[in-house]
Amino acid sequence: MQKRSTRRSLKLWSLIFVAWFFVFILLLLGFGVENTFKVLSNLNPLFLAGAVLSFCIAITISMLDWAFLLAVLKEKVKLRILSRVLLAGLFVDN
């Protein structure tokens, strides 16, 4: 029973993620794609790469932190599932 409820909640979070993605696309179209790409093209690529790398490192550390906490509680969760839930949570929270 536990696996089914986990799968249902993951499906629900996936649907929420897709819905927010479409809202993001609609907002992007509303504000203008050209302006967004103009701002992104003026960014320093080194700083952009550093920001993306530090974000990925922070996500990995947070994922490992949750994996350790769940291991202490004797709950087995695959890192793949944990990463999906963490990314969906970050997307909805921001």
Backbone bond lengths (Angstrom), bond angles and torsions (degrees), N, CA, C in turn:
res aa  C-N    CA-C-N  psi(-1)  N-CA   C-N-CA  omega(-1)  CA-C   N-CA-C  phi
1 M - - - 1.451 - - 1.528 110.59 -
2 Q 1.301 116.88 -35.04 1.467 121.44 -179.26 1.521 111.11 -62.91
3 K 1.339 117.74 -40.52 1.459 120.94 -178.45 1.518 111.49 -67.06
4 R 1.313 117.22 -37.57 1.456 120.06 179.97 1.517 111.80 -65.65
5 S 1.333 116.96 -42.96 1.465 119.42 -179.95 1.526 110.52 -68.02
6 T 1.325 117.40 -33.69 1.458 120.40 176.80 1.517 110.27 -67.00
7 R 1.321 117.03 -42.63 1.460 120.53 178.16 1.526 111.48 -64.37
8 R 1.323 116.49 -40.49 1.466 119.87 178.42 1.525 110.85 -63.71
9 S 1.325 116.11 -43.05 1.464 118.54 -179.71 1.524 110.85 -67.94
10 L 1.328 117.67 -35.74 1.466 119.35 176.46 1.521 111.03 -66.27
11 K 1.324 116.88 -38.62 1.461 119.68 176.61 1.520 110.66 -64.66
12 L 1.322 116.51 -39.92 1.459 120.27 178.28 1.524 110.64 -63.16
13 W 1.332 117.03 -45.68 1.469 120.30 179.31 1.522 110.72 -65.21
14 S 1.312 117.13 -34.63 1.467 119.59 176.98 1.519 110.80 -65.14
15 L 1.324 117.24 -41.21 1.460 120.48 177.36 1.530 111.35 -65.28
16 I 1.323 116.72 -39.26 1.466 120.16 176.93 1.521 110.18 -63.90
17 F 1.325 116.67 -40.90 1.460 120.62 178.76 1.527 111.00 -61.56
18 V 1.316 116.89 -44.84 1.464 120.86 179.48 1.521 110.40 -64.04
19 A 1.328 117.10 -40.34 1.465 120.36 179.05 1.525 110.94 -63.79
20 W 1.325 117.63 -44.00 1.466 120.58 178.34 1.522 110.66 -66.16
21 F 1.313 117.25 -33.35 1.464 120.16 178.18 1.528 110.23 -64.01
22 F 1.319 116.47 -43.16 1.464 119.59 178.15 1.527 111.47 -66.29
23 V 1.325 117.33 -37.03 1.468 120.13 175.30 1.525 109.81 -63.00
24 F 1.319 116.82 -40.54 1.463 121.04 177.95 1.526 110.93 -62.04
25 I 1.313 116.55 -43.43 1.474 120.34 178.56 1.530 110.51 -63.23
26 L 1.330 116.82 -42.03 1.460 119.79 178.25 1.526 111.73 -63.58
27 L 1.330 116.81 -41.13 1.468 119.95 176.33 1.520 111.45 -64.83
28 L 1.319 115.86 -39.77 1.456 120.12 178.21 1.526 110.61 -62.13
29 L 1.307 116.33 -42.19 1.468 119.88 177.40 1.525 111.45 -67.46
30 G 1.327 116.73 -33.86 1.462 120.92 179.65 1.512 112.77 -69.00
31 F 1.332 117.00 -39.53 1.465 120.73 -178.79 1.516 112.50 -84.67
32 G 1.294 117.05 -15.54 1.453 120.68 177.33 1.517 111.84 105.81
33 V 1.298 115.01 119.69 1.458 121.35 179.90 1.533 110.08 -69.79
34 E 1.330 116.02 -35.90 1.463 119.77 -177.33 1.522 111.17 -63.38
35 N 1.340 116.69 -43.19 1.469 119.81 179.41 1.523 111.32 -64.48
36 T 1.320 116.19 -39.34 1.465 119.64 -179.90 1.517 110.63 -64.63
37 F 1.334 117.66 -45.12 1.459 120.16 179.47 1.521 112.09 -69.16
38 K 1.330 116.96 -29.27 1.461 120.55 177.03 1.534 110.57 -65.88
39 V 1.326 115.96 -42.64 1.463 120.02 177.51 1.516 110.47 -66.10
40 L 1.338 117.28 -43.43 1.466 120.55 -179.45 1.526 112.25 -66.39
41 S 1.332 117.33 -31.12 1.465 119.40 -179.77 1.518 111.93 -74.13
42 N 1.327 117.72 -20.82 1.464 120.64 179.00 1.525 113.14 -86.06
43 L 1.328 117.44 -5.27 1.457 120.40 -179.78 1.527 111.34 -73.90
44 N 1.318 115.42 148.20 1.458 120.99 174.10 1.534 107.85 -72.75
45 P 1.325 118.63 122.05 1.473 120.35 -176.88 1.529 113.40 -61.27
46 L 1.321 116.88 -31.74 1.464 119.90 179.35 1.527 110.78 -66.44
47 F 1.322 117.01 -42.61 1.460 120.35 178.35 1.525 111.52 -69.00
48 L 1.315 116.44 -37.49 1.466 120.15 177.25 1.527 110.79 -64.01
49 A 1.325 117.13 -43.10 1.472 120.94 178.01 1.529 110.54 -64.85
50 G 1.326 116.64 -39.62 1.463 120.00 177.03 1.517 112.35 -64.19
51 A 1.326 116.69 -38.97 1.462 120.37 179.02 1.529 110.72 -66.90
52 V 1.326 116.73 -43.13 1.466 120.23 179.41 1.528 110.48 -65.57
53 L 1.328 116.97 -42.13 1.464 121.09 179.24 1.528 111.49 -63.94
54 S 1.328 117.55 -44.37 1.462 119.58 -179.89 1.525 111.23 -67.61
55 F 1.328 117.47 -33.50 1.469 120.31 175.74 1.522 110.54 -65.39
56 C 1.331 117.18 -43.00 1.471 120.92 178.76 1.526 111.14 -64.85
57 I 1.315 117.28 -38.80 1.467 120.70 177.50 1.524 110.44 -65.42
58 A 1.333 117.09 -41.89 1.468 120.47 178.80 1.523 111.39 -63.65
59 I 1.324 117.11 -39.49 1.476 120.88 178.15 1.524 109.94 -65.08
60 T 1.333 116.78 -42.71 1.458 120.60 -179.91 1.524 111.27 -63.99
61 I 1.318 117.24 -42.80 1.469 120.61 178.52 1.522 110.38 -63.84
62 S 1.319 116.97 -42.19 1.464 120.24 178.79 1.526 111.28 -64.93
63 M 1.324 116.58 -39.35 1.457 120.76 178.79 1.532 110.69 -64.65
64 L 1.314 116.81 -43.80 1.465 120.09 178.32 1.523 111.65 -67.14
65 D 1.319 116.67 -33.37 1.459 120.89 176.21 1.523 110.78 -62.62
66 W 1.340 116.97 -46.14 1.452 120.78 177.19 1.527 111.68 -65.74
67 A 1.321 117.16 -37.50 1.465 120.39 178.63 1.526 110.47 -63.18
68 F 1.327 116.21 -40.99 1.470 120.28 178.56 1.526 110.51 -65.98
69 L 1.325 116.47 -43.40 1.462 120.20 179.80 1.520 111.22 -62.62
70 L 1.326 116.83 -42.97 1.461 119.72 179.17 1.524 111.73 -69.80
71 A 1.333 117.38 -31.42 1.463 119.96 176.73 1.524 110.70 -67.06
72 V 1.324 116.81 -36.85 1.465 120.42 176.95 1.526 110.39 -64.65
73 L 1.316 116.37 -35.72 1.460 121.19 178.33 1.531 113.08 -83.01
74 K 1.331 115.35 5.28 1.460 123.21 178.63 1.532 112.62 61.11
75 E 1.320 115.51 38.97 1.465 122.45 174.01 1.522 107.78 -109.23
76 K 1.312 116.08 127.87 1.462 120.12 179.83 1.527 109.27 -97.97
77 V 1.325 115.13 116.60 1.459 121.60 177.85 1.524 106.60 -133.09
78 K 1.325 115.86 130.79 1.465 119.70 178.55 1.521 109.54 -69.86
79 L 1.329 114.74 147.42 1.459 119.20 -179.86 1.522 111.70 -63.51
80 R 1.305 118.07 -30.53 1.459 121.33 178.47 1.530 110.59 -63.25
81 I 1.314 116.62 -44.85 1.466 121.08 179.05 1.519 110.02 -69.29
82 L 1.322 116.20 -40.66 1.454 120.76 179.37 1.527 111.32 -62.67
83 S 1.330 116.69 -38.86 1.458 119.29 179.47 1.526 111.14 -67.72
84 R 1.326 117.67 -38.12 1.469 120.71 177.89 1.526 111.22 -62.86
85 V 1.319 115.62 -45.84 1.460 119.82 -179.05 1.526 110.10 -65.51
86 L 1.327 116.84 -41.07 1.461 120.70 179.89 1.525 111.26 -64.36
87 L 1.317 117.61 -44.51 1.464 120.27 179.56 1.525 111.71 -67.05
88 A 1.322 117.45 -38.30 1.463 119.76 176.91 1.524 110.31 -65.56
89 G 1.317 117.06 -39.92 1.455 120.54 177.75 1.517 112.11 -64.82
90 L 1.320 117.11 -41.17 1.458 120.17 177.16 1.519 111.39 -65.19
91 F 1.310 116.52 -39.38 1.463 120.23 -179.12 1.531 110.85 -65.70
92 V 1.315 117.65 -44.36 1.455 121.34 -178.28 1.533 110.46 -72.29
93 D 1.308 117.36 -35.79 1.468 120.68 -176.88 1.516 111.45 -71.49
94 N 1.326 117.93 -34.14 1.466 119.72 -178.64 1.487 108.86 -85.34
